Amino acid sequence: MSKDWPPYALHVLDAIGKIDRIQQRGDLTQDEVLHDATLRNLQTLSEATQRLPDALKAQHPGIPWAQISGFRNILVHNHLGRIDALTVLSVVQQHLPPLAQAMHDLLAGHGQDGRGPGG
């Protein structure tokens, strides 16, 4: 198995952290800038998950890996349509916490926890 995957897991965690900080600034369903910033970070983390080895993803069957990849395609290719803010909020609230936990678990199994100093 390739050993070059940890930076992608860390990238996912970084994007989730940014989304958490965006959420602290206000309601993405009411603020276009927060909505757009969240979409950008969802795109980033979705792309990073595509770089994780399938064998590692298989260790976390509860994570909807194919849907994450599909969501990335919607984010990237939906140029004319608006991505529904309530859908984005649902993704953030329901799917990011288990994804973050999966990344921490994978990194811990690799000798890293991704939490940084004091994390």
DSSP file (Angstrom, degrees, kcal/mol; ACC not computed):
  #  RESIDUE AA STRUCTURE BP1 BP2  ACC     N-H-->O    O-->H-N    N-H-->O    O-->H-N    TCO  KAPPA ALPHA  PHI   PSI    X-CA   Y-CA   Z-CA
    1    1 A M              0   0    0      0, 0.0     2,-0.0     0, 0.0     0, 0.0   0.000 360.0 360.0 360.0 139.3    0.0    0.0    0.0
    2    2 A S        -     0   0    0      1,-0.1     3,-0.4     2,-0.1     0, 0.0  -0.334 360.0-155.6 -63.3 138.9    1.3    3.4   -0.9
    3    3 A K  S    S+     0   0    0      1,-0.2    -1,-0.1     2,-0.1     0, 0.0   0.334  78.6  83.7 -96.4   6.6    2.7    5.4    2.0
    4    4 A D        +     0   0    0      1,-0.2     4,-0.3     2,-0.1    -1,-0.2   0.278  65.1  88.9 -94.0  12.9    2.0    8.8    0.4
    5    5 A W    >>  +     0   0    0     -3,-0.4     4,-1.5     1,-0.2     3,-1.4   0.764  61.9  81.5 -82.6 -25.7   -1.6    9.1    1.5
    6    6 A P  H 3> S+     0   0    0      0, 0.0     4,-2.7     0, 0.0     5,-0.2   0.854  86.8  58.0 -54.8 -37.7   -1.2   10.8    4.9
    7    7 A P  H 3> S+     0   0    0      0, 0.0     4,-1.8     0, 0.0    -2,-0.1   0.858 106.2  50.9 -59.6 -30.4   -0.9   14.3    3.4
    8    8 A Y  H <> S+     0   0    0     -3,-1.4     4,-2.1    -4,-0.3     5,-0.1   0.896 109.4  48.9 -72.7 -39.2   -4.3   13.8    1.8
    9    9 A A  H  X S+     0   0    0     -4,-1.5     4,-2.2     2,-0.2    -1,-0.2   0.909 112.5  48.9 -63.7 -41.4   -5.9   12.7    5.1
   10   10 A L  H  X S+     0   0    0     -4,-2.7     4,-2.4     1,-0.2    -2,-0.2   0.865 108.2  54.4 -64.7 -35.4   -4.4   15.8    6.7
   11   11 A H  H  X S+     0   0    0     -4,-1.8     4,-2.3    -5,-0.2    -2,-0.2   0.888 106.8  51.2 -65.1 -39.7   -5.7   17.9    3.9
   12   12 A V  H  X S+     0   0    0     -4,-2.1     4,-2.4     2,-0.2    -2,-0.2   0.942 111.3  47.6 -61.0 -47.6   -9.2   16.6    4.5
   13   13 A L  H  X S+     0   0    0     -4,-2.2     4,-2.4     1,-0.2    -2,-0.2   0.874 109.8  53.0 -63.1 -37.3   -8.9   17.4    8.2
   14   14 A D  H  X S+     0   0    0     -4,-2.4     4,-2.2     2,-0.2    -1,-0.2   0.928 110.0  47.6 -63.1 -44.7   -7.6   20.9    7.3
   15   15 A A  H  X S+     0   0    0     -4,-2.3     4,-2.4     2,-0.2    -2,-0.2   0.896 111.4  50.7 -64.1 -40.3  -10.6   21.5    5.1
   16   16 A I  H  X S+     0   0    0     -4,-2.4     4,-2.4     2,-0.2    -1,-0.2   0.909 109.3  51.7 -63.6 -40.9  -13.0   20.3    7.8
   17   17 A G  H  X S+     0   0    0     -4,-2.4     4,-2.1     2,-0.2    -2,-0.2   0.899 109.5  49.5 -60.9 -41.1  -11.3   22.6   10.3
   18   18 A K  H  X S+     0   0    0     -4,-2.2     4,-2.4     2,-0.2    -2,-0.2   0.910 109.8  51.0 -64.5 -41.5  -11.7   25.5    7.9
   19   19 A I  H  X S+     0   0    0     -4,-2.4     4,-2.5     2,-0.2    -2,-0.2   0.901 108.2  52.9 -63.3 -39.9  -15.4   24.6    7.5
   20   20 A D  H  X S+     0   0    0     -4,-2.4     4,-1.5     1,-0.2    -1,-0.2   0.924 110.5  47.0 -59.3 -44.0  -15.8   24.5   11.3
   21   21 A R  H  X S+     0   0    0     -4,-2.1     4,-0.7     1,-0.2    -2,-0.2   0.866 109.7  53.5 -68.0 -34.8  -14.3   28.0   11.5
   22   22 A I  H >X S+     0   0    0     -4,-2.4     3,-1.2     1,-0.2     4,-0.6   0.926 106.2  53.8 -61.8 -44.3  -16.6   29.2    8.7
   23   23 A Q  H >< S+     0   0    0     -4,-2.5     3,-0.8     1,-0.3    -1,-0.2   0.842 102.3  58.1 -59.4 -34.3  -19.6   27.9   10.6
   24   24 A Q  H 3< S+     0   0    0     -4,-1.5    -1,-0.3     1,-0.2    -2,-0.2   0.719  99.6  59.7 -69.1 -19.9  -18.5   29.9   13.6
   25   25 A R  H << S-     0   0    0     -3,-1.2     2,-0.3    -4,-0.7    -1,-0.2   0.675 120.2 -69.2 -83.1 -17.9  -18.7   33.1   11.6
   26   26 A G    <<  -     0   0    0     -3,-0.8     2,-0.7    -4,-0.6    -1,-0.2  -0.986  69.0 -35.0 158.3-168.0  -22.3   32.8   10.8
   27   27 A D    >>  -     0   0    0     -2,-0.3     3,-1.8     1,-0.1     4,-1.4  -0.775  35.6-160.1 -93.8 111.8  -25.1   31.0    8.9
   28   28 A L  T 34 S+     0   0    0     -2,-0.7     7,-0.2     1,-0.3    -1,-0.1   0.709  92.0  63.1 -66.1 -18.1  -24.0   29.7    5.5
   29   29 A T  T 34 S+     0   0    0      1,-0.2    -1,-0.3    56,-0.1    56,-0.1   0.643 114.3  32.8 -78.3 -13.0  -27.6   29.4    4.5
   30   30 A Q  T <4 S+     0   0    0     -3,-1.8     2,-0.6     1,-0.2    -2,-0.2   0.547 111.5  65.0-115.3 -14.1  -27.9   33.2    4.9
   31   31 A D     X  -     0   0    0     -4,-1.4     4,-2.4     1,-0.1    -1,-0.2  -0.945  59.7-160.7-122.1 114.5  -24.5   34.4    3.9
   32   32 A E  H  > S+     0   0    0     -2,-0.6     4,-2.7     1,-0.2     5,-0.2   0.847  92.8  53.0 -62.1 -37.2  -23.3   33.9    0.3
   33   33 A V  H  > S+     0   0    0      2,-0.2     4,-2.5     1,-0.2    -1,-0.2   0.922 111.2  45.6 -66.4 -44.2  -19.6   34.4    1.2
   34   34 A L  H  > S+     0   0    0      2,-0.2     4,-2.3     1,-0.2    -2,-0.2   0.892 112.9  52.0 -65.2 -38.9  -19.8   31.7    3.9
   35   35 A H  H  X S+     0   0    0     -4,-2.4     4,-2.5    -7,-0.2    -2,-0.2   0.945 111.9  45.2 -60.2 -49.6  -21.7   29.5    1.6
   36   36 A D  H  X S+     0   0    0     -4,-2.7     4,-2.2     1,-0.2    -2,-0.2   0.891 112.1  51.3 -64.4 -40.3  -19.1   29.9   -1.2
   37   37 A A  H  X S+     0   0    0     -4,-2.5     4,-1.9     2,-0.2    -1,-0.2   0.897 110.6  49.7 -64.1 -39.6  -16.2   29.4    1.2
   38   38 A T  H  X S+     0   0    0     -4,-2.3     4,-2.4     2,-0.2    -2,-0.2   0.928 109.4  51.4 -64.1 -44.9  -17.8   26.2    2.5
   39   39 A L  H  X S+     0   0    0     -4,-2.5     4,-2.3     1,-0.2    -2,-0.2   0.904 108.1  52.5 -58.6 -41.9  -18.3   24.9   -1.0
   40   40 A R  H  X S+     0   0    0     -4,-2.2     4,-2.2     1,-0.2    -1,-0.2   0.913 111.5  45.4 -62.3 -43.0  -14.7   25.5   -1.8
   41   41 A N  H  X S+     0   0    0     -4,-1.9     4,-2.6     2,-0.2    -1,-0.2   0.844 110.2  53.9 -72.3 -32.5  -13.5   23.6    1.2
   42   42 A L  H  X S+     0   0    0     -4,-2.4     4,-2.3     2,-0.2    -2,-0.2   0.900 109.5  49.5 -64.5 -39.2  -16.0   20.7    0.5
   43   43 A Q  H  X S+     0   0    0     -4,-2.3     4,-2.4    -5,-0.2    -2,-0.2   0.932 110.9  50.0 -62.7 -45.5  -14.5   20.5   -3.0
   44   44 A T  H  X S+     0   0    0     -4,-2.2     4,-2.1     1,-0.2    -2,-0.2   0.931 113.4  44.1 -59.5 -48.4  -11.0   20.5   -1.6
   45   45 A L  H  X S+     0   0    0     -4,-2.6     4,-2.1     1,-0.2    -1,-0.2   0.870 111.5  54.3 -69.3 -33.7  -11.7   17.7    0.9
   46   46 A S  H  X S+     0   0    0     -4,-2.3     4,-1.1    -5,-0.2    -1,-0.2   0.917 109.2  47.8 -64.0 -42.2  -13.6   15.7   -1.7
   47   47 A E  H  < S+     0   0    0     -4,-2.4     4,-0.4     1,-0.2     3,-0.4   0.896 110.4  52.4 -64.2 -39.7  -10.7   15.8   -4.1
   48   48 A A  H >< S+     0   0    0     -4,-2.1     3,-1.4     1,-0.2     4,-0.3   0.873 103.4  57.1 -65.8 -36.6   -8.3   14.7   -1.3
   49   49 A T  H >< S+     0   0    0     -4,-2.1     3,-1.3     1,-0.3    -1,-0.2   0.814  97.1  63.6 -64.9 -27.4  -10.5   11.7   -0.4
   50   50 A Q  T 3< S+     0   0    0     -4,-1.1    -1,-0.3    -3,-0.4    -2,-0.2   0.705  98.0  57.0 -68.3 -17.6  -10.1   10.5   -4.0
   51   51 A R  T <  S+     0   0    0     -3,-1.4    -1,-0.2    -4,-0.4    -2,-0.2   0.489  83.6 102.5 -90.6  -5.7   -6.3   10.2   -3.3
   52   52 A L  S <  S-     0   0    0     -3,-1.3     5,-0.0    -4,-0.3    -3,-0.0  -0.605  84.7-102.8 -79.1 139.1   -6.8    7.8   -0.4
   53   53 A P    >>  -     0   0    0      0, 0.0     4,-2.1     0, 0.0     3,-0.8  -0.310  21.9-127.1 -61.5 141.2   -6.1    4.1   -1.1
   54   54 A D  H 3> S+     0   0    0      1,-0.3     4,-2.3     2,-0.2     5,-0.1   0.838 108.8  61.1 -57.1 -35.1   -9.2    2.0   -1.6
   55   55 A A  H 34 S+     0   0    0      1,-0.2     4,-0.5     2,-0.2    -1,-0.3   0.866 106.5  45.7 -63.2 -35.4   -7.9   -0.4    1.0
   56   56 A L  H X4 S+     0   0    0     -3,-0.8     3,-1.2     2,-0.2     4,-0.3   0.906 110.9  51.9 -72.6 -42.1   -7.9    2.3    3.6
   57   57 A K  H >< S+     0   0    0     -4,-2.1     3,-2.0     1,-0.3     6,-0.2   0.874 101.2  62.6 -61.0 -35.5  -11.4    3.5    2.7
   58   58 A A  T 3< S+     0   0    0     -4,-2.3    -1,-0.3     1,-0.3    -2,-0.2   0.742  91.1  66.8 -63.2 -22.3  -12.6   -0.1    3.0
   59   59 A Q  T <  S+     0   0    0     -3,-1.2    -1,-0.3    -4,-0.5    -2,-0.2   0.642 105.1  45.1 -71.1 -13.5  -11.7    0.1    6.7
   60   60 A H    X   +     0   0    0     -3,-2.0     3,-1.7    -4,-0.3    -1,-0.3  -0.619  64.7 163.4-130.1  71.6  -14.5    2.7    7.1
   61   61 A P  T 3   +     0   0    0      0, 0.0    -1,-0.1     0, 0.0     4,-0.1   0.668  69.9  69.6 -67.9 -14.9  -17.5    1.4    5.2
   62   62 A G  T 3  S+     0   0    0     -3,-0.1    -3,-0.0     2,-0.1    -2,-0.0   0.611  80.3  88.7 -77.7 -10.8  -19.8    3.8    7.0
   63   63 A I  S <  S-     0   0    0     -3,-1.7     2,-2.2    -6,-0.2     3,-0.2  -0.768  82.8-131.8 -87.4 127.9  -18.3    6.7    5.1
   64   64 A P     >  +     0   0    0      0, 0.0     4,-2.3     0, 0.0     5,-0.2  -0.458  37.8 167.8 -80.2  72.9  -20.1    7.3    1.7
   65   65 A W  H  > S+     0   0    0     -2,-2.2     4,-2.1     1,-0.2     5,-0.2   0.882  72.9  49.0 -56.7 -44.9  -16.9    7.5   -0.3
   66   66 A A  H  > S+     0   0    0      1,-0.2     4,-2.5    -3,-0.2    -1,-0.2   0.885 111.7  49.8 -64.8 -37.7  -18.6    7.3   -3.7
   67   67 A Q  H  > S+     0   0    0      2,-0.2     4,-2.7     1,-0.2    -1,-0.2   0.859 107.5  54.3 -69.6 -34.3  -21.1   10.0   -2.7
   68   68 A I  H  X S+     0   0    0     -4,-2.3     4,-1.8     2,-0.2    -2,-0.2   0.933 111.2  45.8 -62.3 -44.6  -18.2   12.2   -1.6
   69   69 A S  H  X S+     0   0    0     -4,-2.1     4,-1.6     1,-0.2    -2,-0.2   0.910 113.4  49.1 -63.9 -42.6  -16.6   11.8   -5.0
   70   70 A G  H  X S+     0   0    0     -4,-2.5     4,-1.9     1,-0.2    -2,-0.2   0.874 107.7  54.3 -64.8 -37.3  -19.9   12.4   -6.7
   71   71 A F  H  X S+     0   0    0     -4,-2.7     4,-2.7     1,-0.2    -1,-0.2   0.880 104.3  55.6 -64.5 -37.3  -20.6   15.5   -4.6
   72   72 A R  H  X S+     0   0    0     -4,-1.8     4,-2.5     1,-0.2    -1,-0.2   0.917 106.2  51.0 -59.3 -43.4  -17.2   16.9   -5.7
   73   73 A N  H  X S+     0   0    0     -4,-1.6     4,-2.6     1,-0.2    -1,-0.2   0.891 110.1  49.4 -63.6 -38.9  -18.3   16.5   -9.3
   74   74 A I  H  X S+     0   0    0     -4,-1.9     4,-1.5     2,-0.2    -2,-0.2   0.932 111.9  48.9 -63.6 -44.8  -21.5   18.4   -8.6
   75   75 A L  H  < S+     0   0    0     -4,-2.7    -2,-0.2     1,-0.2    -1,-0.2   0.899 117.7  40.2 -61.3 -41.4  -19.6   21.2   -6.9
   76   76 A V  H  < S+     0   0    0     -4,-2.5    -1,-0.2    -5,-0.2    -2,-0.2   0.877 123.4  35.7 -76.9 -38.5  -17.1   21.5   -9.8
   77   77 A H  H  < S+     0   0    0     -4,-2.6     2,-1.5    -5,-0.2     3,-0.3   0.458  88.3  91.5-102.3  -1.8  -19.5   21.1  -12.7
   78   78 A N     <  +     0   0    0     -4,-1.5    -1,-0.2     1,-0.2     5,-0.1  -0.434  46.2 148.0 -90.6  62.4  -22.6   22.8  -11.5
   79   79 A H  S    S+     0   0    0     -2,-1.5    -1,-0.2     1,-0.2    -2,-0.1   0.862  71.2  35.0 -67.3 -38.1  -21.5   26.2  -13.0
   80   80 A L  S    S+     0   0    0     -3,-0.3    -1,-0.2     2,-0.1     2,-0.2   0.739 108.5  70.9 -92.8 -23.8  -25.0   27.5  -13.8
   81   81 A G  S    S-     0   0    0      1,-0.0     2,-0.5     0, 0.0    -3,-0.0  -0.537  79.2-120.2 -94.1 160.6  -27.0   26.1  -11.0
   82   82 A R        -     0   0    0     -2,-0.2     2,-0.6     0, 0.0    -3,-0.1  -0.836  22.6-126.8 -98.6 134.1  -26.9   27.1   -7.4
   83   83 A I        -     0   0    0     -2,-0.5     2,-0.1    -5,-0.1   -44,-0.1  -0.711  36.5-109.8 -79.2 122.6  -26.0   24.5   -4.8
   84   84 A D     >  -     0   0    0     -2,-0.6     4,-2.0     1,-0.2     3,-0.3  -0.321  19.8-146.2 -59.6 124.5  -28.7   24.4   -2.2
   85   85 A A  H  > S+     0   0    0      1,-0.2     4,-2.6     2,-0.2     5,-0.2   0.833  97.7  55.5 -64.3 -34.2  -27.5   25.9    1.1
   86   86 A L  H  > S+     0   0    0      2,-0.2     4,-2.0     1,-0.2    -1,-0.2   0.866 107.4  50.1 -68.3 -34.0  -29.6   23.6    3.2
   87   87 A T  H  > S+     0   0    0     -3,-0.3     4,-2.3     2,-0.2    -2,-0.2   0.917 111.1  49.0 -65.6 -43.6  -28.1   20.6    1.4
   88   88 A V  H  X S+     0   0    0     -4,-2.0     4,-2.6     1,-0.2    -2,-0.2   0.924 110.8  50.1 -61.4 -45.2  -24.6   21.9    2.1
   89   89 A L  H  X S+     0   0    0     -4,-2.6     4,-2.6     1,-0.2     5,-0.2   0.895 109.6  51.6 -61.4 -40.0  -25.5   22.5    5.7
   90   90 A S  H  X S+     0   0    0     -4,-2.0     4,-2.8     2,-0.2     5,-0.5   0.915 109.8  49.0 -62.3 -44.0  -26.8   19.0    6.0
   91   91 A V  H  X>S+     0   0    0     -4,-2.3     4,-2.1     1,-0.2     5,-1.1   0.936 112.8  48.3 -60.2 -46.8  -23.6   17.6    4.5
   92   92 A V  H  X5S+     0   0    0     -4,-2.6     4,-0.6     1,-0.2    -2,-0.2   0.927 118.3  38.8 -60.6 -47.2  -21.5   19.7    6.9
   93   93 A Q  H  <5S+     0   0    0     -4,-2.6    -2,-0.2    -5,-0.2    -1,-0.2   0.872 126.8  31.2 -75.3 -37.8  -23.5   18.7   10.0
   94   94 A Q  H  <5S+     0   0    0     -4,-2.8    -3,-0.2    -5,-0.2    -2,-0.2   0.834 127.5  29.7 -92.4 -35.2  -24.1   15.0    9.2
   95   95 A H  H  X5S+     0   0    0     -4,-2.1     4,-1.6    -5,-0.5    -3,-0.2   0.730 105.3  64.4-105.7 -24.5  -21.2   13.8    7.2
   96   96 A L  H  X<S+     0   0    0     -5,-1.1     4,-3.0    -4,-0.6     5,-0.2   0.906  96.5  56.4 -73.3 -39.0  -18.1   15.8    8.2
   97   97 A P  H  > S+     0   0    0      0, 0.0     4,-2.2     0, 0.0    -1,-0.2   0.945 111.9  42.1 -58.8 -46.5  -17.9   14.6   11.9
   98   98 A P  H  > S+     0   0    0      0, 0.0     4,-2.3     0, 0.0    -2,-0.2   0.873 114.5  52.5 -67.3 -32.4  -17.7   10.9   10.9
   99   99 A L  H  X S+     0   0    0     -4,-1.6     4,-2.2     2,-0.2     5,-0.2   0.924 109.2  49.3 -65.8 -42.8  -15.3   11.7    8.0
  100  100 A A  H  X S+     0   0    0     -4,-3.0     4,-2.5     1,-0.2    -1,-0.2   0.922 111.0  50.1 -61.0 -43.6  -13.0   13.6   10.4
  101  101 A Q  H  X S+     0   0    0     -4,-2.2     4,-2.6    -5,-0.2    -1,-0.2   0.904 108.9  51.9 -62.2 -40.8  -13.1   10.7   12.8
  102  102 A A  H  X S+     0   0    0     -4,-2.3     4,-2.5     2,-0.2    -1,-0.2   0.902 109.7  49.5 -62.1 -40.8  -12.2    8.3   10.0
  103  103 A M  H  X S+     0   0    0     -4,-2.2     4,-2.6     2,-0.2     5,-0.2   0.917 111.4  48.9 -65.6 -42.4   -9.2   10.5    9.0
  104  104 A H  H  X S+     0   0    0     -4,-2.5     4,-2.6     2,-0.2    -2,-0.2   0.914 111.9  49.7 -61.9 -42.2   -8.0   10.6   12.6
  105  105 A D  H  X S+     0   0    0     -4,-2.6     4,-2.0     2,-0.2    -2,-0.2   0.923 111.8  47.6 -62.8 -45.1   -8.4    6.8   12.9
  106  106 A L  H  X S+     0   0    0     -4,-2.5     4,-0.6     1,-0.2    -2,-0.2   0.925 114.5  46.2 -62.6 -44.3   -6.4    6.2    9.7
  107  107 A L  H ><>S+     0   0    0     -4,-2.6     5,-3.7     1,-0.2     3,-0.8   0.885 109.9  53.6 -67.6 -38.0   -3.7    8.6   10.7
  108  108 A A  H ><5S+     0   0    0     -4,-2.6     3,-1.4     1,-0.3    -1,-0.2   0.885 106.4  53.2 -63.2 -37.8   -3.5    7.1   14.2
  109  109 A G  H 3<5S+     0   0    0     -4,-2.0    -1,-0.3     1,-0.3    -2,-0.2   0.664 109.3  50.3 -69.2 -15.5   -3.0    3.7   12.6
  110  110 A H  T <<5S-     0   0    0     -3,-0.8    -1,-0.3    -4,-0.6    -2,-0.2   0.269 129.2 -95.8-103.8   7.4   -0.2    5.2   10.6
  111  111 A G  T < 5S+     0   0    0     -3,-1.4     2,-0.3     1,-0.3    -3,-0.2   0.578  99.6  89.8  88.9   9.3    1.5    6.6   13.7
  112  112 A Q      < -     0   0    0     -5,-3.7    -2,-0.4    -6,-0.2    -1,-0.3  -0.949  52.4-166.2-130.6 153.5    0.0   10.1   13.3
  113  113 A D        -     0   0    0     -2,-0.3    -5,-0.2    -5,-0.1    -6,-0.2   0.529  31.5-134.6-116.1  -8.7   -3.3   11.4   14.7
  114  114 A G  S    S+     0   0    0     -7,-0.2   -10,-0.1     1,-0.1   -11,-0.0   0.549  77.1 108.2  74.4   5.0   -3.6   14.6   12.6
  115  115 A R        -     0   0    0      1,-0.2    -1,-0.1   -11,-0.1   -11,-0.0   0.600  68.8-146.2 -93.4 -11.4   -4.5   16.6   15.6
  116  116 A G    >   -     0   0    0      2,-0.1     3,-2.2     3,-0.1    -1,-0.2  -0.124  52.0 -13.1  73.6-176.3   -1.2   18.5   15.9
  117  117 A P  T 3  S-     0   0    0      0, 0.0     0, 0.0     0, 0.0     0, 0.0  -0.338 140.3  -0.4 -60.0 129.5    0.4   19.7   19.1
  118  118 A G  T 3         0   0    0      1,-0.1    -2,-0.1    -2,-0.1     0, 0.0   0.532 360.0 360.0  72.6   4.9   -2.0   19.4   22.0
  119  119 A G    <         0   0    0     -3,-2.2    -1,-0.1     0, 0.0    -3,-0.1   0.453 360.0 360.0 -73.3 360.0   -4.7   18.1   19.7
